Amino acid sequence: MSKKILITGGLGFIGTHSILKWYDLGWDITVIDNLFSNAIEPSHEIASKVTFINANILDVSWDDLPEFDMIWHLASP
């Protein structure tokens, strides 16, 4: 079973590079991003490697998300 990571603000500059790193290591990646200051669009090839949730992290129902082995909080313009 692969490990799971959540990256908030994951479509920003640092987040997109993080996606590539964790994807190469075989992790399952979930990204929450409200697309306010994203570096790539959800249709970009990098974003196709993740489960994408288009939302503000303050509006996410955390009870509906799976458990994660790691969370990287990058959602802060």
N, C-alpha and C positions, 0 to 999 in steps of 0.2 A: 504494500500500500504506500503510495507516495505521500509526502508531506504537503500540507496546505498552508499557503501564505495569503494574507489580505494586504493589499497595498491601497491605502486611501490616497486620493490625488494621483493615482497611478498613470494617468495619461499626460502628466506634466513631464518636464525635461528629465528630472532625476528618476521619476517613476518608470518612464519608458526604458531607460537603461537598466533599471532594476528588473523589469519584466524579462528582458533578455537573459540576464544573469540567472535568475531563478528558473526560468524555462530550460536553460541549458543544463541545470542541475537536476531536472526532472520533477520539479515541484508543480503542484496544481495551484494556479494563481487566480485569485478573485480581485477585481479592481472596482473600487467605488470612486466615481468622479462626477462632478456636476458640470464639467466642461467649461468652467468659468475662465480658466487660464491654461488650457491644455496645450501641449506641444503637438499632439497628433489627434486625428479624428478617430472615432470608434471603428470606422471602416478600414483603417490602416492595417497593413499586414501584421505589425507587432501586436495590435489589439486583438487579432484573431487567435492569439495564443492564450487568451484569458477568458474567464467568465466576467462579463462587464455589467455593472449596475450603474445606471445613469441616475444619480441622486446626490443630494447634499448629505454629508455624513450625519448631520443633526436630525435628518428626517428618516433615517434608516431604522427599521425595526430589527434591532440586534438579536431578538429572540428568534427571528426567521432565518438567520444565517447559521451555517454549520460552525463547528469548532475549528479553530485555526491553530497551527503549531507556532506561527509567528505573525505578527502584525507590524507593518511599517506605516507609520502615520506621516504622510507627506502632504496632506490636504490643508494648506495654509498659505493663501496668496499674500 
